[in-house]
């Protein structure tokens, strides 16, 4: 790993788990570039929060569902790296951006399916491919999956299938990027109280209680439960963890 200041790129870092991860990673001493889809002010608020921790940060627009825009994003990122760090590379990529669509298997539309493919699988695949020249040798890639790739709840067949694909992709990336000493892991959060999926786990008391009843630690997850894990998996001390699925769910459905 380079002795320069460490830099992480976190997609979807303006809200939810991505926001928490960006702040926790900054607290651990790493500078951060976050991406956001549409809310620039929300992203700048995160940048300001990171700077309060004495770290350098930047925010760039990115729609991970639109592969045709990735070349432009790479150039914007390259410019930001030169502007803020006088570097042409970064160290950690966290593929976090995503959406939640709940629909039973029999009711899932092709449009919903395609949207999930574009964001959670195709976007992750080709964004990582485009960014490979900018990732420093000895760096890390952390893909975000879901507990739903292990256990099954009605309404998430398409979403979970994409995350299952990401988990397989993670192992292949670890194998192929090994010669560059880039480790690749996948983090699978359980049910977390955020605005994800319309904020169902956070705002629906009945659902929240159900999650708590099925979790060994007796509650639904909080964003802090995940951000800290992201920071830990990017820490120098965990560099030997590679090609692994780490579930952070408090012990759901054991």
Secondary structure, 3 states (H helix, E strand, C coil): CCCCCCEEEECCCCCHHHHHHHHHHHHCCCEEEEEECCCHHHHHHHHHHHHHCCCCEEEEECCCCCHHHHHHHHHHHHHHHHHHHCCCCEEEEEECCCCCCCCCCCCCCHHHHHHHHHHHHHHHHHHHHHHHHHEEEEEEEEEECCHHHCCCCCCCHHHHHHHHHHHHHHHHHHHHHHHHCCEEEEEEECCECCCHHHHHHHHCHHHHHHHHHCECCCCCECHHHHHHHHHHHCCHHHCCCCCCEEEECCCECC
